[in-house]
Each structure stands twice: as C-alpha cells, then as structure tokens.
Amino acid sequence: MKISKKFKMMKDKQELQCKSRGHLLLLHFFSLLATVFLVHLYLQWTQNDLDAGLIVNFVFAWHTEKFLISTGVLLTLGLWLWALVGNIRWANALLLLSGGILGMATYEKMLQRNEPVYPSDLKMLTEAAFLLEMLNGRTLAALSLVFLLFLAFILYSLRQAKSKKIVKLGWKSRVLIFITTSIALGYTGQFQQEGNLLKKAYDRTAYWIPYSQQMNYYNTGFVAGFLYNLSASPMELPTDYSQEKIDELKATYQQLADEINAERTAALPETNVIYIMNESFADPLELEGLDLQSDPIPFTRALMDTSYSGELLSQGYGGGTANIEFEALTGFSMEPFAANITTPYTQFLSSQDDFPSVVSRLEEAGFRTTAIHPYNTTMYKRLENYETLGFDSFLYEDTMINTEKLDTNPYISDAAAYAEIVAILKASEEKDFIHLVTMQNHTPYQNKYTVTPSVAETGIVSQTIRNYLQDLQYSDQALADLLAILQEWDEPTVVVFWGDHWPSVFGEDLYALNTIQNMHETPMFVYSNTEEAHKDLGVTSPIYFFPEVLELSGSRVTAFEALLMALQEQVPAFEKTLYVNGDTGEYVSSREELSDQARSLLADYDLIQYDTTTGNRYAESNGFFQMND
C-alpha cells in the first residue's frame, strides 16, 4: 500500500510538472505572439513617418485582413527562431533586435530616398561601415541604444540561466517546429511565383501598385510590400515571344540600321569614349522655392550651350545610382522590369556569365575598357557586375594612383578621379572606353567642408545645403580642368557626362514645391574635343547615350542601336510613370497615353529586353547587338 501510495504521489507530481511545463510553454508562445505584434506595429510606424494614427487606421479600420496575414508571416519567423535557439527569451530578443534595426533602416531610407527597404537592400549589410557613415547623429544614437539594450539583455539572460532553470522546448518539438516553419518560410520566399497561395491570400484585398513601392508598402503594409519585392524573373513573358519573332525583329531593325549606316563613314568609333556619371550632380537653379543667389556650376552650364546637351530623366531620387548606371551601360531601361526588380546589379546581373553592353560592344572592337569607382569593390557587387559587362579592368580606391580628398570630405575627389582618367589615356596605346562613377558628392553633407559658400553669397542659411553647393563648385571646376586637358589631347575623345540623381539634401518641403519631373531631371551633355556641334537633346534617358556618341562620331550602328534611335524619336525619355511624348514633348504617366507607333516600338523593345534578361537570348545568337558585316 505504501509503495502504491508513493507511486501515485510521484505520478501526480509528474502530471503537475507536465501541466506546469505545458502552461509555461503556452505562456512562452503568447509572449512570442505579443513580440511579433509589437514588432509588426513598429515596422508599420517607421514606414509611415512615425504617424501613430495611420497605424491604428491600417490595423483596425482599413487593412485588418492583410495585417493579420502579415502577422502570421512574422509569427512563422518567430517560431522558426524559437525552434532554432530553443529559448523563448532569445527568440524574442532576436525578433526585437532585427525588427528594431529594420525599422530604423526603413525610417532613414524613407527620409533619404522616399522609398522603403527592399529585400535586395539586405545585401548592403556587408557594407555596414559605409551605411553608418550616411546616418545622422540621432539615428546613430538610437542604433547604439538598441545594441546596448541587447547587450544588457544578454548579460541578464546569462545570469538568470545560472540562477534558475529555464523551461525550453524539447528537442522533438524543436525539430518538428523547425522543419515545419522552414518549409513555410521557403514557400513564402516563392511569393512572386505563379500560384503562390500566400500571394493569393493577400490578393483578396490587396491593391498592388507596381510603379510606386512607397505607395505599395503604404497600401499593403510593410511585410506584404517586402514580400512583393522578393526575387522573381526580371520580366513577365510577352505573349508573342518566340525565336521567330526575335529573328523578325532582327530583320526589321537591321534594315533600318543599314539605311542609317549608308550615310555614315566610320565602321566603328575612331575616338576614345569616356562616360562620367557624377554622383548627385544636379542644377539647384532649376528648383522652385530655392532663392539661390549664385551659380554653383557656371562652367557646365556654359558648356551645355555649345555641345550635345539636355536633361537626364533619372530613375532615382536621393539614390539609385546603380540603376542609372545599368541603363547607361546596357541600353536597357528599368521601366519594363517587373515591379520587384529594384536593383538589377544585385538581383540578377551578377549571376550572369556575360551580358551585351556598350562595354562588350567596344571591347570586341578593340577598345581597352576600364571602369573606375573611387570607393570599394563590393558596392552593388560592382566587381562581379563589371566582369559580366565585359570590362578589362576595374580601378577602385585601393588600386587607383590618384586618391586625394578635399578638406574633410571622406570621399576621393572628382579632381583625383579625373586625373586617373588622364593617366589611363596617357598609358594606353589603344582606343579607350573609360567609365567613371564618382564619389565626391555623395551624402552625408553635414560638416563635409570647413569652408563653404557663405549665406551672403548663396542666400542659403542651411549649412548642410551649402556643403552640397561646395561639392558642386568643386565638381564644376574639376570638370573644367579635365576638359581643358582633353581639348589639347592629340587623340579624338568623346565625353558623356551626367548627374545620376538629385540628392535629398533640400528636404521634403522643397521637394513638395517642385514637380516629380523636376526632381528627376539632372544635367547631361556629350562633348567632343574635335567636333563643335550643338544639339538640344531635351529630356533624355541613359539608354540613348551610346547612339548619341555614334552620331557625333559618325559611326555605324547595330540593329539594337537602330531600335533605340527609332524609339528615341517617339519616346525621348521614359521611366515608370514618367514618359515624354515625342510628338508633344510633354510628360504623360502611362504607355496608354502615347501614340500607337510609340507603343509598338516599346513592345519590340520589351521583347528584346525580355529575351536578353529572362528568355533564351535569341537576339545574341542572331547578331542583334553586333555590327552587320
């Protein structure tokens, strides 16, 4: 009887312990759910300029269903972390840390570039030092506080672990949850694949906005917007795509190329070709609401009156350098890409073995091709991408000869980068194609120079803006010095110069006083040291740069370049929601507002871009990008 009673007591104790353990695990689950809910609210808050009212309306009035679905996605991630580490405290802490950093990054990017964080931006974590340089003191202080709190939590958890036993998930439960959630997260990663059930769940109430990811995130929430921008095919399959169609386009545009080439004497450019994409180079005199008393770029302005010149329609504002570079080097626009393709350099180009480009075109013609970027090699995976595009060499901050900086500016100056160009020209016996992406004018602009144009000189009170104006003055003078050297150079040379995008230094109030078009137009020109020719290019796109070089140098064109020339006549410039009508010169917001001929040419262009980026590359095989012998 005593043994039976003792056994019963032990059994009751075990059952009590099991119930107690079960209750604790249930409490742990609810603590995870609460953490997920808080992180989700925080991400929405930072995305919407810290407006609590918008968050309340989003969750409880406007988009409750989407919010609950997104909470389920975050909960799946939280369960995966719990199964991975086994300790609920650690799982909650990791969620709070990652959510806190992601939210701060979202808020900062919205301030700087008016766009949210994309999945492709996470690859920039390898550039943590560079990203920290761009943050202001307030954000750095907040980030430091987050890490200090996380460190304090680690110390507290270690101390607690020694003083008392912590209930953890059993290994069987951990394995089961880990496998289940890993499968679920893997499926979530296929969000953009046709038939994805999670996407269909969102589609019940979601109104996706492909042309504006800022509005897309605003309408669907941070999590849904983030998932919408996961990797997928660069372009959707056109209905009439086939090898026969691409061959038909080759015949059509080769005939046009032959007609153009009949009036041109040079089989290939007999000049050096220099591309200069100048970081954040813009014209503040074009801004409404900025009463600037002096001209920061007088040389550039005068030069544009005597050369091929106009305004570049930039795909970016406050950033997006690599996308403008992609357009200029490949002749392919960002406009036809799927909405989730936000950065070709990081999303698909670097995985290609080769890619048709201005670089490969000139390299095959015997040019020595050199890329220069006075920073490191990993930004936008430029080392890999420049190899894909066909550059013979890539010079960066560690391999450049000229690396001088101005005052307290942390970046290599334009003058030093231009000296690198001259050094290459002097050392080369071949014709050169040199592509330079400058860094001098890159953000941040606070305390960049110890001496800046005064308030009296500029009419500008903001010290930050005056730092940027000093950047422009230095850039303008460095450009004047470079072209003075090239003017005396004994080799024919063509320079294509453009500003990649406006900086966000002027703030939201000034941005609101100007049109979207104004904030996406930057100065550009094509200069020749042997030909004095002026041409008003109006507003143009980077994809048209090389055809202008071929025209200025009297060089023959390929079928692809003939297509670009035909398209330029009908649509002189275009990006998503911004199209210049070739007939009127005015902006329209969609392809539907263009002429039938313009839409037909864009459809042909889409086919070639799809074939090259996503399809079977029939155009490369049939010689679409090569000179016709």
N, C-alpha and C positions, 0 to 999 in steps of 0.2 A: 504493500500500500504506500509506504514511504517513497519507494522508487517511482511508483506511478505518479504520485503527487509531485515529486521533484521533476519528473519528465514533463508533466503538464505545465508546471511553472516555467520551465525552460522554453517550452513551446510557446506559451503565452508571451514570454519576454521577446522571443524571436519575432512573433507576429506583430508585437508592439513596435519593435525596432523596424520591421519592414514597412509598417504603416507610417511610422515616423519618417523613415527614409523616403517613402513614396510622397508624403506630404512635402518634404523639403525639396524633392526634385520638382514637384509641381510648382512650388513657390519659385524655384530657380527658373522654371520655364516662363512664369509670369513676369519675373524680373527681366528676362531676356526680351519678352514682348514689350514691356514698358520701355526698355532701352531702344529697341527698334523704332517704337513710336516716336520717342523724343528725337532720335537721330533723323528720322524722316521729316518731322516738323522743322528741325533745324536746317536741313538741306533746302526745304521749300522757302524758309525765311531768308537765307543768304542769297538764294536765287532771285528773290523779289525785293531786293534793296531794303531788307530788314523791315518790311511792312507787315506787321502782325495782322492787320485787318484783312489783307489779301489771303493770308494763310487760313484764317478762320473761315472765310468765304469758300476758299478752294476745298477745304476738308469737309465742311458741314453743309454747304449750300450748292456749289457749282459742280464739283467733280468728285463726289464721295466715292463712287464706284471705282474710279481709276486710282484714287488714293488707297483704297483697301487692297486692290490688286498689287499695287506697288509695295504696300506694307508687307504683303505676303512674300514678295520677292526678297525684300530685306530680311524678313524673318528666316527665310531659307538660308540666306547667307549667315545669319546669326547662329542658326542650328549647326551649320557646317563648321563654324569656328568653335562652337561648344564641343562638338564631337572631336575636332582636331586637338584642342588643348585639354579637354576633359574637365576644366574648372570654369564654373559659370562666371566667377569674378573676372577671370582673364578674358573670357569671351566678351563680356560686357565692356571691359576696358578697351579691348581692341576695336570694338564697334565704335565706341565713343571717340577714340583717338583718330581712327581713319575717317569717321564722319566729320569730326571737327576740322581736320586738315582739308578734307574735300570741300567742306562748306566755306572755309576761308579762301580756298583757291577759286571757288565759284564766285564769291563776292568780289574778289580782287579782279578776276577776269571780266566780270560784268562792268566794273568801273573802268578798266583799261581798254576793253575792246567791244563792249556792248554785246557780248556773246557768252554762253555758258561753257562749262567744262565738258569736253568730249572724251570718249574712251581713248582716242588717239593721243590726247594730251597726257595721259598717264605715262606714256613713253618718255615724257620730258622729266620724269623723276630721276633719270640718270643725269640730268643737268641741274641738280638741286642747288649747287653753288650759284649758277647763273640766275636761277629763278629767285633766289634770296636777294640778289643784287637789285632786282626790279621792285622789291616790296618796300613800302614806306614804313616809317618808324612804328606807327600804330599797329599795322599788321604783323610786323616782326615781334612786337611786344606781346600781342595776342598769341602768336605761334609759340613763343618762348614760354608763356604761361601754360599753354596746353601740355608742352613737354615736361615742364616742372611738375604739374599735377599728375601726369602719368608716371613720372619717376617716383613721386611721393606714394602713389598707389602701389607701385612695385615693392617699395620698401615695406609698406604696411602689410601687403599680402604675404610677403616672406616671413614677417614677424608673426602674423596670425597663423601661418602654416605650422610654425614651430610650437605655438602655444596650445592649439586645439585642432582636433581632426576636422577636416572639411569634407563634406559629402560630395563625391564625384560620381560621374556617370560610370556604370560598369563597362567593362571592355566590350562585351557583346552589344550593349546598347550603342556604344560609341561607333563600333564598326558598322552596325546596321544604319544608324543615322548618317554617318559619313558617306557611305556608299549611296544611300538614297538621295541625300542633298547634293552630292557630286554629280549624279545623273541629272538632277533637276537643274542645277546651275549650268551644266553643259548644254542642256536643252535651251535654257534661257539665252545662252550665248549664240544660239542659232536664230535669234529673234527676227532677223531680216530674211530668213529663208522662207520660201513659199509654203504656206500651210501651217506655219508655226502656231500652235494652239494658244500660247500666251499672247501673241500678237493679235490673234482673233478675239481673245477676251477683251483686250484694250479697244479693238476696233468697234465694239458695240457702242461705245460712247465717245471714242477719241476722234478728234478732228486734227489730223496731222497736217503740218504746214511745212512742206519740203523746202520752200525758198527762204524761210527765216527760222533758224533754230532757236533764236531768242524767243520768238512767239510760240514755237513748237513746245519748248520747255514750259513756257508760261501756261499754255492751254492744257497740256497733258501731265505736267508735273516733272520734277527733276528725274525721278527714276525712269519713267516712261520715255522722256526725251533722251536720256542717256542710252537706254536700250535701243532706241530708234537709230542711234548713230554708231551702233556696233558694225563690225566689218561685214561687207557683203560684196557682191560683184560690182565693179565700178559703174557699170551701166546696165540698164534693162535691155533685153533683146528686142531690137526693132523688128517689126512684123515682116519686112521684106528682106531680111538679111540672108545672104547666100553667097557662095563663091561666084556664081554667075552675075549677081548684082554688083559685086565689087569689081569684077572684070569689066562690066558695062560702064561703071564709073571711071575706070582707068581709061577706057577708050574715049569717053566724053571729054574728060579733063586733059588728056594727053593732046587731043585735037586743039583745045584751047591753048595749051602750053605751046604747041607748035606755031600757032598764029602769033603769040606774043614773042616767041624766040626768033621769028623771021625778021623782026626789027631790032634785034639785039646782037651785038658783035662779040661779046665775051662769053665763052663757054662756061667759065667759072669766074667768081670774083677775083680780080687781079689786085686786090688790096688786102691789107690787114683789116681785120674786123674786131672791134672792141665793144663789148657790152658792159655798161656800168649801171648797175642797179643800186641807187643811192638810198640808204636807209632813211626813212621818214622825211625825205626831201619833198617839201610842198611849198606853195606860194601863199603866205599869210595875207597878202594884199587882196586875194580873191575872197576873203571871208567877210560876210556881213556881220556887223556888230563889233568888229575889231578895228579901232581907230588907230592904226599903225602910222607913225609919223615918218618912218624911214624905210627904204627898200633893202631887205637883207640879201637879195640875190640880183644885184644890178647887172653883173656880167652875164649870167644865164638868161636874164630877160632880154638883153640886147642881142645875144647870140641867136635866140629863138626867132628874132625878126629877120635873120639872114640865112636860115637853114630850113631843112625839113623839120617842122615842129608842130606841136599841138598839146593836147592834154590826154594823159593816160587814164582810162577808166580802170581803176584799181578794184580788184575783188575784195580787198580788205580795208579795214579801218582800225587804226591802232595796232595792227599786227597782220599776220598772214603773209609774211614775206615769201615763204617757200612756195606758196600757191601762185603768186605773181611770177616768180622765177620759173616755175614749172611751165606756165603758159608761154613765157618768152622763149624758152629753150626748146619746147616741143611743138609749138603751134596748135596745141590742144587746149581748149577752154575748160574752165571749171563748170561752166553753165550746163553742159549736157550730162554731167555726172549725177549719179544717184545722190539723194539728199544726205545720206550718211557718209559720203566721201568728202571729208572736210580737209584732209591733208594727203594728197597723193604720195608725197615723199615718204610718209611713214606708214601709209595704209596698203600700198601695193607696188609702187615703183621700185623700191629697194629689193624686192623679191624677184625682179625680172633679171634675166641674164644680159639683155640688151634692149634698147628702145630707140626707135627712129627719132632723130632730133636735129636741130641746127648743128650741134656738135658732131654727130656722126656724119652728117652730110658734108661738112667741111673737112673733117678728118680723112674721109675717103678721097677727098680732092687734093690731099697733100698738105693741108694746113697742120701746123703744130697747135694743139688745143690745150689751153691752160685755164684752170679755174683758180680764182683767188678769193679767199674769205678770211679776213684778218681776225679770226676767232678760232674756236676749236673744230675738230672734225666731226663731232657727234651731233651737233645741232641739226635737227631734221634729217639725221642719218646721211649727211652730205657726202661722206667718204664713199659709202656704198652707192648712193644715187649718182654721183659724178662718174663712177666707173660704169654704171649702167648706161648713162647717156653718152659715153664714149670719150671722155676727157683723157688726154695723155698723162696729165699731171695735175695735182691739186696742191696749191700752196696755202698754208694757214699760219696761225700765229707762231707756231714752233719751227716752221720751215721757211718763213719769209726772211728776207735780208733787212728790209725796212720795216721797223716796228715802233717808230716813235709815236708818242702820245702828246696831246696838247693839255697844258696846265694840269688840272686834277681829273680830267676826263679819263675814265678807266679803260677806254677802248682805243685801239690803234687808229690814228688819224687818217682822213681822206688823203692828205698830202703824202703820207707814208705809203698808202695803198697805191696811189698813182705813181709814185717813184718805183714801186715794184713792177708796174706795167712797163715803164720805160726801160727798166733793167732787162726785162724779158725780150723786148723788141731789140735792144742792142745786142743781146747774146744769141739771137736767133738768126739763122740763115734762111729758114723757110718763111712762107707767109704764116701769120699768126691769127688765131682766134683766141681772144682773151676775154674771159667772163669774170667780172669782179662784183662781189656783193659786199658793200661797205658796212662798217660798224660804228663809225664816229658818232652818228646822230641817234643812236639807239637810246631808248629810255633806260634808266631814270634820268630826269633832267634837274633834279634838286642838287644844288651845290656842285654842279658839274665844272664850273669855272669860277676862279677867284675874281675875275674881271669880266663884266658883261656890259652890253649897251645900257646906258642909263635910262631912267624914267623920262628925263627931258628929251633924250634922243629918240626914244621909241613911242612914248605915250603910254607905255605898258607898266603897270605897277607890279604885277606878279613877277617875282624873281625867277620862278620856275620857267615861265614863258620866255623871259629874257635870256635864260640859259639856252633854250632851244633856238632863239634868234641868233645867239652867238654861234651855235652849231652851224646854222645856215650860212652865216657870213664866212666862217672858215671853209665850208664846203664850196661856196661860190668862188672864193679866192684860189683854193686848190685846183678847181676845175679850170680857171683862167690860166694858171701856171702850166697845167698839163697840156692844154690845147695850144699854148704858145710854143711849147716844145714840139708838139706834133706838127704845127704849122711849118716848122723848119725841117721836119724829118724828111729824109730823102726817099721814103717809101710811101706810096699811096695808102692812106689809112682812113677807115670809116669808124666813127664812134656813135654808138646808140646809147643815149643817157636817159634815165628816167627815175623818178621817185617812186618807191614801191607802194607807199600808202601814207595817209595822214597820221600824225601822232595823236594821241588822245589828251595831249597836254592842255588844250584850250578849254576843256571841261564840258559838262553836259549843257549848261545854259547857252554857251556859244554854239554848240552843235545844234541846239533846237532852233536857233535863229537862221540856220542855213538849210538848204535843201539836201536831201540824201545824195543827189548827184554832185553837189559842190564838195561834199566831204569824201567823195570817192574819185576826184579828179586831181591828178598831180602833173607837174611839168614833164615834158619829154621832148627830145629832139634827136635828129640824125645829122651828124656833122661829117664833112669830108675835107681833108686837107688839100685836095686837088680840084674839087668841083665846087663852084659857087652857085648854089641852087637853092632857091626858097620855095617851099611848098607848105601851104596851110593844111595840116592833117586833121584839123578839128579835134574831135574826141575820138580816140582810137583804142584798140585793145592790144595787149602784148603779143597775141598770136600773129599780128600783122607786121611785126618789126622786121623780120628777115626779108619778106617780099619788098619792103621799102629799101633795104640795103641792096637788094638785087637790082631794083630800078635805078637807084642812084649810081650804082657802079656799072650799069648797062649789061647786066649778067642774065643769062638764060635761066629758065625756071623749070621745075618738075611739075608733074600733074598735080601733086598736092599743093604746091605753091600757086598754081593756076587756080585751083579751087579756092584757096584763101583770098586771092585777088578778086575773084568773082564775088565771093561772099562779102568782102570789104566794101564793095560798091553798094550793096544792098543793106548791109548791117555794119556800119563803120566801127561800132563798138558794142559789146554786149557782155553782161553777166546776169546771174539770176535776178529777175525783176527789174533789170535795167537794160533796155535795148535802145540804141539810137537808130531811128528810122532813116534809111538812106535817102528817101525821097524828100523828107521834110527837115531832117537834121534835128528833130525833136525826140525826146525820150518817151518811150512807152513802157508799160510794165509787164507785157507778156508777148509771146510769139504770135498769138492770135491777132494782135493789133498791127502786125507787119504785113507787107504785101505778099501775094501768092508766090511771087518769084523768090522773095527773101525766105519764106518758109520752106520752099522747095530746096533751096541751096543749103539751108540749115539741116534739112532731112538727109541730104547727101553727106554733109559734114558729120552728122551723127553716126552714119553708117561706117565711115572711115575711122572715126574715133572709137566706136564700139569694137570694130574689127581689130584695132591695134591694142586696145587696153583690156578687152574682155574676150573677144572672139578668137578666130583661128589665124589671124594675121595673113589673110589672103593678099592684102594690099602690099605687104612687104615682098611677097613672092612674085607678084606681077609687075613690080618696079614702080609702084605709085609714088614712092619717095625718092626715086633715083632719076638722074638725067637720062633722057632717051637718046641712045647712040644713033 
